[in-house]
Amino acid sequence: MTGTIIENLSGRKLAVLVTFLLLCQLTCFLIGGLVAPMPANAQMMIATVCKDTTTVKNDTTKWFYNRGKGACQNIGLENLHHDLSETDFVFAFQMPLPRENMILDYSRWQQNLIGVLQIDIKYHSLMEIQPRSVITIDARMAYRNKGDPEEQWRLYTRSVEKRNLDCDIEIKSEHHLYNCSAMPLFELGSLFHDYYLLNIRLPVETPDMNSHIGHIHDMSLIVINQNGGFTKVWVSLKSVFFPSIVAILVWFWRRIHMLQRKPVLLEKMLLSLGLALCLLNMPLEYLTLYFDLPFMLLLGDIRQGIFYSMLFSFWLVFAGEHMLIQDTSTQSSLKQYWRHLSAVATGCASLFIFDMCERGMQLRNPFYSIWVTDIGTNLALTFIILAGISTGIYFLFLCYMIWQVFINISHKRQSLPTMCSVRRLHYEGIIYRFKFLMLATLLCAALTIIGFTLGQVAEGQWKWDENIELEYTSAFFTGVYGMWNIYIFALLVLYAPSHKQWPAVEDTSDTQNLSEEIEFTPLQERSSEISSLTSFLKKATID
Amino acid sequence: MASSSVFRFLVLLAALIWILADEKNVTRERKRSPINGSWFNMGLMEFEKWSNQSGIFTERSRLCARIRGLTPGQRRVCRRHKDHMPVVSDGVKKGIGECQYQFQGRRWNCTVMGETVFGPLTFIASRETAFTHAITAAGVSVAVSRACRDGRLTSCGCGTGPRPRNLHSDWVWGGCGDDLEYGYKFTEGFVDIREREGKVKRGSREQGRQLMNRHNNEAGRRAVIAKSRVTCKCHGVSGSCSLITCWQQLASFREIGDYLRDRYEGATEVKVSRRGKLRLRNPRYSLPTAQDLVYLEESPNYCVKNESLGSLGTSGRECNRTSLGLDGCSLLCCGRGYNTKRIMMKERCQCKFHWCCHVKCNTCVKSTELYTCK
């Protein structure tokens, strides 16, 4: 005899709840906009060209850096001496740069470090870059911690990498620079140490190696790290959301167990959606402050992937459960949705494989990139296109199902006038609330997409002299994150089984209503205690 | 009684005018004196030699007193930022070099004349002066930004406020500001301070000159920002563009030079109004923006040699016989005709390069004709 809470909730209570949730949403948005700094920060550094006079170039204990005790001998690339050979050059980047007369160091709050290499090549009529040139880079990375002696750099990782040079030039005249696109160099999943050092050499072991890359004028490295302030705000949001979602899940599960029946598919789906959100909310970032966990980037991707795949599957099942095309006598199960869900599964699987190929490989070698080789590029593109296609198919399915639900509802609505007025009003209310939740879902999705697009446009036109007080990108992130949390919170609350009995709701109404309640009861019981909207629709089909 | 007071008043007025006029003469004399010169001569200094001396950037070193051409205000900035001075010098050097590249083959070719760098030409508020101010400001701005990026300057800005109280936690919290901004602001502080010092009469020629210099310096600094490129990197979930970070990439100085030369061609002539503002000389033209160059006076005739104006004349300059442009013999020689000389030239040709240092060239001997203006 029970329905879900949304059906039994009075309009006033619903309004209070919705207002409260909207206020939470606004808070999330404002926290991102006013408190948090932008999510990531880029620092650009120009290479110091060091002279390597040692005969053994393979020595990974010898490091070149430009600041502190034991700094290297600096040479300019402008006027080269002929007694130097290619192997005598080392491009050194010491991270982070000093600022305001202070030696800065990385904090573990800054989470990760991404390096992008930018090579400036001077035009030389005798040394034009050929299209699709490949540059071979011998990259070595070292780290040092606070308190270590200034010359004690320890090897972090080392790799010889190939990258494609993608350069063009407008005015072909001497001293003009090629416009080369930046190439991703490395991605560190954890920023555990205090100082990092990158030494780059351009080896010429075979005659063809690095012979078509022109005259290098400058090399600069852009290091991008997450901002500590953003991490702090993010983690605190998680620390608030995680317990509240766990609490509401426990409450939801207890409510279901208090019923005599077994949980239906929709409830199971809601529960797993809640669990996926809990997994996403778990503030694991605290661990990175004490342990070196390079897999955090990958784990974050996987957690997000699981959550979104659960959300997508939930929408499908949600729409399907209100469609009632299938046989009403059987308990619906996940098997009925295998065709629809396979689209989600394919999309997620291909994205997962792509992520494992890129970020998974980067656990072993931070300099790894899948986009360098032709096979890798094709493979990556295949997986991404596959994921795109399955997303497209999924949305087609979803739109079709939602359309059918609405058609069904409007059909059934035509039979409403034959009912008595109180009951009709009640059912109209339920349909209205179902539509309302549908609308909320659409609104959330639309807001995410609009926010994302605006962010892309805003970032594209980024210039430093625009002083914007509101940190838009952070606001978008915290806003969207909060929105989905609140959305699922609302679902868990509103779709939990209600303890209110039908008559209790109708207590204030007239006696005529009670008699109709008795008429209605057998049907309600037969349809095994699921949401009264579905039962109502089922009743109409049976009729 | 009345006439005597009028007379007394007139005498006082005359005395006042005389004193003012005299003061003006004095200031002009001082400005023209070669000792004070221009700060541009920092570009001629050899800081590399100095940097071998230890303790040059320490508190007690007399570095700033040894740089000639600085105003008291600039000297103050210098004392606060001693380590910036080699970088500034480098920037000015770059600016002068670029000026010479952009104006090679023109009647005025940005010749460096001794300690004041551009000689008496500096005193004429012409288009060329406007360009020199812009290109040096741009040069310093670029040099400072670059020095921030290679870690040579340790005092580059970080926080967005005037000076963060606890830099380390500020940096962890929100990262550092842009180096381009620091370069811009430092240049503004160091270069424009000249034009704010010294009392000048509102609406006078001197004030006009100050306004013009400030406008052109600003145009030079803005050119650096206008030509910088924004590059972005996506690093969101699975490397998607849900998270995107952008940075400013400095353009090559040649590009900035090209841009500023275009501004030079389209420079606007202005005059100073009585209220002390710059006004268009010809109201039919459109107003100059902050990126445009402005000038107050017509350029002198660069065809003929005039020592007092700083014009070297074009006789003896090399010209291009076939060109119809400004470097062509007819225009460059101002119609005086040219001399032809046949010479043999040794050239490096058929060079083969490796990425840095292996250059294998053949030497070719070419005979060419050299044309010089009469």
HADDOCK unambig.tbl for C-alpha pairs under 7 A between the chains (distance, minus, plus):
assign (segid A and resid 37 and name CA) (segid B and resid 174 and name CA) 5.34 0.50 0.50
assign (segid A and resid 38 and name CA) (segid B and resid 174 and name CA) 6.92 0.50 0.50
assign (segid A and resid 40 and name CA) (segid B and resid 245 and name CA) 6.58 0.50 0.50
assign (segid A and resid 41 and name CA) (segid B and resid 175 and name CA) 5.62 0.50 0.50
assign (segid A and resid 42 and name CA) (segid B and resid 245 and name CA) 6.90 0.50 0.50
assign (segid A and resid 42 and name CA) (segid B and resid 247 and name CA) 6.44 0.50 0.50
assign (segid A and resid 44 and name CA) (segid B and resid 149 and name CA) 6.02 0.50 0.50
assign (segid A and resid 45 and name CA) (segid B and resid 149 and name CA) 4.37 0.50 0.50
assign (segid A and resid 45 and name CA) (segid B and resid 150 and name CA) 5.38 0.50 0.50
assign (segid A and resid 46 and name CA) (segid B and resid 149 and name CA) 5.38 0.50 0.50
assign (segid A and resid 46 and name CA) (segid B and resid 150 and name CA) 4.56 0.50 0.50
assign (segid A and resid 47 and name CA) (segid B and resid 150 and name CA) 6.33 0.50 0.50
assign (segid A and resid 48 and name CA) (segid B and resid 150 and name CA) 6.72 0.50 0.50
assign (segid A and resid 80 and name CA) (segid B and resid 357 and name CA) 6.84 0.50 0.50
assign (segid A and resid 82 and name CA) (segid B and resid 357 and name CA) 6.32 0.50 0.50
assign (segid A and resid 84 and name CA) (segid B and resid 357 and name CA) 6.86 0.50 0.50
assign (segid A and resid 85 and name CA) (segid B and resid 357 and name CA) 6.15 0.50 0.50
assign (segid A and resid 86 and name CA) (segid B and resid 356 and name CA) 6.01 0.50 0.50
assign (segid A and resid 86 and name CA) (segid B and resid 357 and name CA) 6.43 0.50 0.50
assign (segid A and resid 97 and name CA) (segid B and resid 151 and name CA) 5.84 0.50 0.50
assign (segid A and resid 98 and name CA) (segid B and resid 151 and name CA) 6.57 0.50 0.50
assign (segid A and resid 98 and name CA) (segid B and resid 154 and name CA) 5.31 0.50 0.50
assign (segid A and resid 99 and name CA) (segid B and resid 154 and name CA) 5.26 0.50 0.50
assign (segid A and resid 99 and name CA) (segid B and resid 155 and name CA) 5.29 0.50 0.50
assign (segid A and resid 99 and name CA) (segid B and resid 156 and name CA) 5.33 0.50 0.50
assign (segid A and resid 99 and name CA) (segid B and resid 157 and name CA) 6.35 0.50 0.50
assign (segid A and resid 99 and name CA) (segid B and resid 158 and name CA) 6.16 0.50 0.50
assign (segid A and resid 100 and name CA) (segid B and resid 154 and name CA) 5.98 0.50 0.50
assign (segid A and resid 100 and name CA) (segid B and resid 155 and name CA) 3.85 0.50 0.50
assign (segid A and resid 100 and name CA) (segid B and resid 156 and name CA) 5.52 0.50 0.50
assign (segid A and resid 100 and name CA) (segid B and resid 157 and name CA) 5.98 0.50 0.50
assign (segid A and resid 100 and name CA) (segid B and resid 158 and name CA) 6.80 0.50 0.50
assign (segid A and resid 101 and name CA) (segid B and resid 154 and name CA) 4.87 0.50 0.50
assign (segid A and resid 101 and name CA) (segid B and resid 155 and name CA) 4.67 0.50 0.50
assign (segid A and resid 104 and name CA) (segid B and resid 168 and name CA) 6.65 0.50 0.50
assign (segid A and resid 107 and name CA) (segid B and resid 172 and name CA) 6.51 0.50 0.50
assign (segid A and resid 110 and name CA) (segid B and resid 172 and name CA) 6.85 0.50 0.50
assign (segid A and resid 126 and name CA) (segid B and resid 351 and name CA) 6.60 0.50 0.50
assign (segid A and resid 127 and name CA) (segid B and resid 353 and name CA) 6.65 0.50 0.50
assign (segid A and resid 175 and name CA) (segid B and resid 254 and name CA) 6.93 0.50 0.50
assign (segid A and resid 176 and name CA) (segid B and resid 254 and name CA) 6.27 0.50 0.50
assign (segid A and resid 177 and name CA) (segid B and resid 252 and name CA) 6.43 0.50 0.50
assign (segid A and resid 210 and name CA) (segid B and resid 355 and name CA) 6.60 0.50 0.50
assign (segid A and resid 211 and name CA) (segid B and resid 354 and name CA) 5.29 0.50 0.50
assign (segid A and resid 211 and name CA) (segid B and resid 355 and name CA) 5.94 0.50 0.50
assign (segid A and resid 213 and name CA) (segid B and resid 355 and name CA) 6.37 0.50 0.50
assign (segid A and resid 214 and name CA) (segid B and resid 355 and name CA) 5.85 0.50 0.50
assign (segid A and resid 215 and name CA) (segid B and resid 355 and name CA) 5.67 0.50 0.50
assign (segid A and resid 215 and name CA) (segid B and resid 356 and name CA) 6.40 0.50 0.50
assign (segid A and resid 227 and name CA) (segid B and resid 172 and name CA) 6.33 0.50 0.50
assign (segid A and resid 227 and name CA) (segid B and resid 173 and name CA) 5.84 0.50 0.50
assign (segid A and resid 227 and name CA) (segid B and resid 174 and name CA) 5.41 0.50 0.50
assign (segid A and resid 227 and name CA) (segid B and resid 175 and name CA) 6.19 0.50 0.50
assign (segid A and resid 228 and name CA) (segid B and resid 172 and name CA) 4.92 0.50 0.50
assign (segid A and resid 228 and name CA) (segid B and resid 173 and name CA) 4.58 0.50 0.50
assign (segid A and resid 228 and name CA) (segid B and resid 174 and name CA) 6.62 0.50 0.50
assign (segid A and resid 229 and name CA) (segid B and resid 172 and name CA) 6.75 0.50 0.50
assign (segid A and resid 229 and name CA) (segid B and resid 173 and name CA) 3.92 0.50 0.50
assign (segid A and resid 229 and name CA) (segid B and resid 174 and name CA) 5.88 0.50 0.50
assign (segid A and resid 301 and name CA) (segid B and resid 237 and name CA) 5.44 0.50 0.50
assign (segid A and resid 301 and name CA) (segid B and resid 238 and name CA) 6.15 0.50 0.50
assign (segid A and resid 355 and name CA) (segid B and resid 238 and name CA) 5.65 0.50 0.50
assign (segid A and resid 452 and name CA) (segid B and resid 242 and name CA) 6.99 0.50 0.50
